[in-house]
């Protein structure tokens, strides 16, 4: 083997170690039986995972995250899919290119700017400190991920299949639901999973628009870090990481099954 491939392997290994190093260093502390985050670990226990289920604040935040994540996923998937269908095949149009850019803006606009704007707008309509307000706020930042995934999937749809269905007498709605959407289903599912993961991880917008009753898991972790650093935070982070891995594997399984 020549030196260049060896150098590439070494460089790749160092990059992976750099990215995973903090996780490798922190995650074992989720199993400590101590109230302090320090090495060496005096003993191993699942007490901090049990606290996530037994403590009212942590349990409420987990339930809120699942409820808000489910609502965000449903709304973002619907809006993102409709936007991708509407913008499909219109890249040469300046108007539609501008609309696509507007849809993707939440991915690049700082979350603090979005949070301040949403707080001012939601206060006018009584949406602050409500579940609906948090779901709408999370949907704003989740729609671009759905749009990107569904748009990529729609590019793989052969227009001749839709034309053939229409030539055989199928109505436009039938063509959409029987031909277009089934082919684009892997992209829709991927976008939905990205939307759910984005909602789970969002904390800045939640700080601006949510009240005490809408505290999510990410916000609970942020508040706990400010008040008292507890190993329960590491346990919650472990839940996040495992959940992300499960979602990624589910996404790959769905893509392979539907491919």
Secondary structure in CASP SS format (residue, H / E / C, confidence):
PFRMAT SS
TARGET T0000
AUTHOR 0000-0000-0000
METHOD secondary structure of the structure
MODEL  1
X C 1.00
X C 1.00
X H 1.00
X H 1.00
X H 1.00
X H 1.00
X H 1.00
X H 1.00
X H 1.00
X H 1.00
X H 1.00
X H 1.00
X H 1.00
X H 1.00
X H 1.00
X H 1.00
X H 1.00
X H 1.00
X H 1.00
X H 1.00
X H 1.00
X H 1.00
X H 1.00
X H 1.00
X H 1.00
X H 1.00
X H 1.00
X H 1.00
X H 1.00
X H 1.00
X H 1.00
X E 1.00
X C 1.00
X C 1.00
X C 1.00
X C 1.00
X C 1.00
X C 1.00
X C 1.00
X C 1.00
X C 1.00
X C 1.00
X C 1.00
X E 1.00
X C 1.00
X C 1.00
X H 1.00
X H 1.00
X H 1.00
X H 1.00
X H 1.00
X H 1.00
X H 1.00
X H 1.00
X C 1.00
X H 1.00
X H 1.00
X H 1.00
X H 1.00
X H 1.00
X H 1.00
X H 1.00
X H 1.00
X H 1.00
X H 1.00
X H 1.00
X H 1.00
X H 1.00
X H 1.00
X H 1.00
X H 1.00
X H 1.00
X H 1.00
X H 1.00
X H 1.00
X H 1.00
X H 1.00
X H 1.00
X H 1.00
X H 1.00
X H 1.00
X H 1.00
X H 1.00
X H 1.00
X H 1.00
X H 1.00
X H 1.00
X C 1.00
X C 1.00
X C 1.00
X C 1.00
X C 1.00
X C 1.00
X H 1.00
X H 1.00
X H 1.00
X H 1.00
X H 1.00
X H 1.00
X H 1.00
X H 1.00
X H 1.00
X H 1.00
X H 1.00
X H 1.00
X H 1.00
X H 1.00
X C 1.00
X C 1.00
X C 1.00
X H 1.00
X H 1.00
X H 1.00
X H 1.00
X H 1.00
X H 1.00
X H 1.00
X H 1.00
X H 1.00
X H 1.00
X H 1.00
X H 1.00
X H 1.00
X H 1.00
X H 1.00
X C 1.00
X C 1.00
X C 1.00
X C 1.00
X C 1.00
X H 1.00
X H 1.00
X H 1.00
X H 1.00
X H 1.00
X H 1.00
X H 1.00
X H 1.00
X H 1.00
X H 1.00
X H 1.00
X H 1.00
X H 1.00
X H 1.00
X H 1.00
X H 1.00
X H 1.00
X H 1.00
X H 1.00
X H 1.00
X H 1.00
X H 1.00
X H 1.00
X H 1.00
X H 1.00
X C 1.00
X C 1.00
X C 1.00
X H 1.00
X H 1.00
X H 1.00
X H 1.00
X H 1.00
X H 1.00
X H 1.00
X H 1.00
X H 1.00
X C 1.00
X C 1.00
X C 1.00
X C 1.00
X H 1.00
X H 1.00
X H 1.00
X H 1.00
X H 1.00
X H 1.00
X H 1.00
X H 1.00
X H 1.00
X H 1.00
X H 1.00
X H 1.00
X H 1.00
X H 1.00
X H 1.00
X H 1.00
X H 1.00
X H 1.00
X H 1.00
X H 1.00
X H 1.00
X H 1.00
X H 1.00
X H 1.00
X H 1.00
X H 1.00
X H 1.00
X H 1.00
X H 1.00
X H 1.00
X C 1.00
X C 1.00
X H 1.00
X H 1.00
X H 1.00
X H 1.00
X H 1.00
X H 1.00
X C 1.00
X C 1.00
X H 1.00
X H 1.00
X H 1.00
X C 1.00
X C 1.00
X H 1.00
X H 1.00
X H 1.00
X H 1.00
X H 1.00
X H 1.00
X H 1.00
X H 1.00
X H 1.00
X H 1.00
X H 1.00
X C 1.00
X C 1.00
X C 1.00
X H 1.00
X H 1.00
X H 1.00
X H 1.00
X H 1.00
X H 1.00
X H 1.00
X H 1.00
X H 1.00
X H 1.00
X H 1.00
X H 1.00
X H 1.00
X H 1.00
X H 1.00
X H 1.00
X H 1.00
X H 1.00
X H 1.00
X H 1.00
X H 1.00
X H 1.00
X H 1.00
X H 1.00
X H 1.00
X H 1.00
X H 1.00
X H 1.00
X C 1.00
END
